[in-house]
Amino acid sequence: MKREELTRYLDNLLDAGRFRDYCPNGLQVEGRPDLQRLVAGVTASQALLDAAVARDADAILVHHGWFWRGEDGRVTGIRKTRLQTLLQHDINLIAYHLPLDSHAEFGNNAQLAKRLGWLADGRFGEQDVGWLGRLQTPTTLTQLSERVARELQRVPLTVGDGERLVSRIGWCSGGAQGLFEEAITLGVDAYLSGEVSEQTVHLARESGIGYLAAGHHASERYGVQALATHLAERFDLDCQFVDIDNPV
């Protein structure tokens, strides 16, 4: 398929123009116009670029792309090496950040709910990126933590009373610990995100609301993976998800 056809489809599917984001969404680096093979991953790291080159990919689809707001714009060092890899091999880089967190079906938060069996029933936070819902069966915070560890293959850092019963849950993948206080005011019993800050621990202890830091990478593997699967089914594209491990 043509590059413009794919990027136009993704922009519309993910409603990319709606978001005020920290980076450009959509096509970030232009490569060859015709696409047959796509590699998907969480972050456009050198390791993922090398994997795409080894697989003779025409395009790379990621959640964490490049050109972040406030970043040094000079193309030197690591940035030069990354960009040179794409340009030398004529590979497109396509990235969606907040649109891929938010999407109701293929987004990171939707996929977390699907994997963990949570029933979503609301949104919160700036641009509605945070999700609210309930567990199908109330469980203790310890049992919830164990379920998250099994499903995400990463033991979450869990703060709170392990015996606390959890029914209402709030979550937002990645670095969304800043939404925790708002989630508390909305009546959740526990909140999950990818990361944790020093003050998050005190908020959890003093509010009595459980907090689970499941890993930024671990909580954001599934959106781009689901999106790549969808593209393979809808179009004549060979799509492969490559998981570059990241302990954070």
N, C-alpha and C positions, 0 to 999 in steps of 0.2 A: 504494500500500500504506500501511498505518498505521505511524506512527513507532514505536510499541511493538513491532510485528512485526519491523521491521528491526533495532532495537537489541537485541532479545532474540536474534534470529538471529546477529548479529555477536558478542554476548557469549559465546554458546555455541560458535560456530565458532572464535573466537580464544582460548577458555578464559581470558577476561579476569580472572576471579576468582582465578586461580592466582598472579598476579604481585603482588609488593610493588613498587610503582612510585613514581615521583616526581610523579605527577599522577593525577587521576581518569580512568579509562578508560570509554568508552561515551559516553552523552549528556552533554554539558557545558553546553549552553545549549538550552533548550526553545523550539521554534518551532511552526509549524502542524502539526496532527496527521496530515494526509494528504500523502503524498510521491509525486511523479511524476518530478521532475527533481533529480538529485544532481550536485554538483561535487566532485571529489576533488583533493587537492593535498598537498604535503609539510607545509606549515606554515600555520596560520591567521593569516596576515599580513593587513594591510589590503588589499594588492593582490589577494589571493585572495578576500577578502570582496567587494571591488568587482566582481571577475570573476563571482562567484556572483550578485550583484544584477543585473548586466547580462544574465545568462543566465536570470533569473527562477527561480533554484534554490530548492527547498524545503529542502534540506539540504546541508551541507558535511561531507565526510569527510576527515580529515587524520591524519597521523602525529604531528605536533607541535601539540597543542592549547594549552589555557590552564590557569591555576591550578596552577602548579608549586610544589612544596614549597619553603618558605623565601622565596618571592617576596612582595613587598609586596602586601597584599590590598586596598589602596584602589583604588577604581574612579575614577581621575583620568587626565587627559591622554590618552595613546595608548590605554590600557586602556578608558577611557570611550568613545572614538571607535569602537573595535572593537566593543565590546559594544552600543553604540547602533545600529551598522549592522545587527547581527543582529536586535535587538529591533524596530527600526523596520520591517524587512522580513519579520519573523516567520519567520526562517530557523533551522533546527536546526544546532547544531554537534556533531559526533560525532568523537571522537578515540580512537585506540589507539596507545599508545607501545610499551612492551616486548612486549605481545602481538603487535604487528605486526612487531617485529624477529624474534621467535622462531618464528612459525608455519611449519610444515613445508612448506607449499605456497605460501601467499600472502605470507609474511614477506619482509622486506628481504633477509635472508641467504640464504633459499631462492632468491629471484629473482636475486641476484648470482651464485650458483652456476649457475643455469640459463643466464644470459647469458654467463658466462665459461667454461662447459663443465667446471666442477669437479664431482667426484664426492664428495658429502658422506658421511662415515662416523662422525661423532662430534660431541659437544657438550662445552663446558667453560665455566668461569667461573660467577659467581654467577647462579643461576636458569637455568643452561645457555643463556645468550644467545649465547655464542661458538660458532663452528662449526669443525670440522676436516674435512679431506678431502684429495684428491689430484688432481693434474692428469691428464687422460687421456694426455697425452704430456709427459714432462719437458722443461722449457725453461729458458733462462737467465732471470735476473732482469730483464735489459733487455728481452727478448722478452715476458716477462710484463707488464712495465710498458707496453709498446707495445700489447698486447692490451687491457689495462684502459682505456687512453686511447681506443682505437677504440670499445669497447663502451659506455663511460660518457660519451663525448664531453667528457672532461676529463683533462688530462695529470696523472697522480699525482706527488706529491713522493715520490721513491724514494731510499731510503738503503741502501747496501750494494754489494757487488761485483757489477757488472753481468754478469759471466761465471759467477757462481755458478749451479749447476744446481738448479732448483726442481722437486720432485716432491710433497712434503708441504706443504700450505698450511693456514693458519688465517685466519679472517676474522670480523669483526663490524662491521656498518655503523655509521655515525654517529660519536659521540665515544667510541670504545672502545679508545683507545690504552692505557688502564690494564690491559687484558688481555694486552698484548704479552709481558710477562715470563712469565706462566703458559704462553702458547703456546710460548715458547722451551723451557720445561721439558718440554713434550709432544712435542718432536722435530720441529717444523715447519722447513722450509727458508726460508719467507717468511710474512709476516703482513700482512693488509690491513685497514685501517679507514678511517674518513672523515677523522679528524683526526690531528694529531701534536703532541706536547709537546716542550719543550726536552730533557728527559731521555730521550725516546724515541730520539733520534739517537744518544746515547751507548750505550744498550742495544743498538741495531742494530750499531754499529761494534764494540763489544767482544765481542758474542756471535757475530758473523759471520752473523746471520740477517737476511735482507732485510726491509725495511719499506716498505709503500706506503700513503701517505695520499691517498686517492682523492677526498676532498671529502665533507663531511658531507651536503650536499644531494644531490650526485651519487650517493652510495652508497645513498640512501634514497628515490629517486624511484620505484622499481619495485614495492615492496610495495603501497603504496596504489593504484597504477595497476592492478596485477593483481587486487586485491580489488574495485575498481570494475568491472572487466571481468566478474568473476565475478558480481557483483550484477546487472549488466545482463542477463546470460545467464539467471540463475536467476529473477529477478523482472521484473515489468513496470515497469522503471525506466529512465529516460534518464540514463545516467551519462557524465560527461565529465571527463577528467583535464586539469587546467590546470597547466602547469609554470611557476611564477614563478621565474625564474632567480636563482641565488644562487651567487657564486663561492667561498664558503667550503666 
